[in-house]
Each structure stands twice: as structure tokens, then as C-alpha cells.
Amino acid sequence: MAGFSSVETSYHELAAYYDLLINDEAAQERYLSFTKQHAQGKEVLELACGSGTLAAMLQQSCDVHIQASDLSSDMIEVAKETYADLPIEFSCMDMCELEAKNEFDTVLCFCDSLNYVVELERIQQLFERVYDALKVGGVFLFDSHSVTRLEEFKHGYDENYVLDELEYTWHIISEGEFIYQTLRVWDDSVVPTYYFEEKHTQRVYDPVDLIRMLENVGFRVQVKTDFDKDGIQEGEKQFYICLKEE
């Protein structure tokens, strides 16, 4: 579909509104619990950290050293300002260009951030670079949209929120392997009303293909569906627990 941006140009104006409109506290608690259950060691890297909520929750509840990065400089500025009192190292980075060797015990990439990488070759590159960045015994934890979401959004899906002087609409539709999202925000607290629109594209990958790629890199892979169901099942997301054994 024409006009839909890649992740490189998204989350610009949205960054200032992200936590208010999109962030899901209950989901973040589940992500935190999943991370604490499967993470290793104290050196943690979160890729695609967004506004930094999960990194902050992990920092506040565990004895860890966290580096957190995101491709969106706007999101990183929000994270730095919001969590200035925490010792988290925030930086702007394309996760597919990660350069580190045997540095981390745990690497995280959640909230379907992997699906914003729409080229298979870049997914392969990401897996290879994360493997190199992990210490032996380290773990890569990430999630990805289930293929059932393509059918769910085939005929379109719409949500509308009104929060005081803010209105937010979200349209989602799938086509082939891709999910297209259009986000619109009206802020009536600004005169004249401040309006912006962002369009995001995601690609949904077959979990069998992801597992094969991960194993080819060298990971031992365990899969959960929707946090705690064993294996690949119907659900919204698959969660991958990828161990670097040697």
C-alpha cells in the first residue's frame, strides 16, 4: 500500500503521546513477569525500547545494568526525560545494526517490534548480531505477531478513544503478509487543534521460519504463545526464548 512508512520515519509526533494513548500497564506487567522468569545475568539490552517503560520497570525491580535503544530519536528523548533519575543508558540505534561481542546476558525485543523489520534478510542480520552480542549462556527474548492476526485484520479493524481533549483513532488492515496501521490524533488542548497522522507497516512471519533461522544462527529455541502457552498455538503473539549455548 502506498504512503505507509517504514519504522525509520514513524513514531515522530506520536512519541509525545505514546504512553497516554497506547501504553498498556497490564501488558507491561506481563512483559516484566515474562522477562524476570526467563532472563539471565545482570547485563541487559532492550532493543526497540520505545518510551522506556519496560526498561524502567525492570531497573526498579531487579539488580541489573540496562542499556535500552530505539530507532526513533523522539521516543528516546521521551525516555531520557521520563526516566532521568534511573541509571539506564538510553541511545538511538537501528537494532539490525547492533555491534557488540559477548557483552550481554539478556537481549530483549518486545511489543511486536520485530515485525517492523519487513525484509527477511534484515531479520537474519538481526538474529546474527544479537547472537554475537550475547555471552555464552545468554538469552534473546522477543515476541512476534501470530499468523492468525492476518486473518483477524483481513477486513479491517478500528478503534476510537476520547481522553479529555484528546481523540485518537487506530485503523488496522492486513494484506498478504503485511499489517498496515493508520494512527490519527487530535489534540483540542492546542488552539487551533493539533492534528497528526502516522502510518506504520509490519510484516508477519511464520514462526516455523523464524525458528529455523534462529537455529541456523546457533540458538536453542523454545516458543510460547501469549506469554505462557507451550508451543505454537492460536493466539495474538508467539514469544521466543533463544539460548546461546556456545
Salt bridges, closest charged atoms under 4 A:
GLU43 OE1 - HIS65 ND1 2.82
ASP63 OD2 - LYS42 NZ 2.86
ASP74 OD2 - HIS12 ND1 2.71
GLU89 OE2 - HIS65 NE2 2.68
ASP94 OD2 - ARG122 NH2 2.55
GLU97 OE2 - ARG122 NH1 2.73
GLU97 OE1 - ARG129 NH1 3.72
ASP105 OD1 - LYS135 NZ 3.58
ASP112 OD1 - HIS145 NE2 3.78
ASP112 OD2 - LYS237 NZ 2.54
ASP132 OD2 - LYS101 NZ 3.27
GLU152 OE1 - ARG149 NE 3.13
ASP158 OD1 - HIS171 ND1 2.81
GLU177 OE1 - ARG203 NH2 3.06
GLU197 OE1 - ARG184 NE 2.71
GLU197 OE2 - LYS199 NZ 3.86
GLU198 OE1 - HIS200 NE2 3.03
ASP209 OD1 - ARG212 NH1 3.01
ASP226 OD2 - LYS229 NZ 3.99
ASP228 OD2 - ARG30 NH2 3.47
ASP230 OD1 - LYS224 NZ 2.49
GLU236 OE2 - ARG149 NH2 3.75
GLU245 OE2 - ARG220 NE 2.73
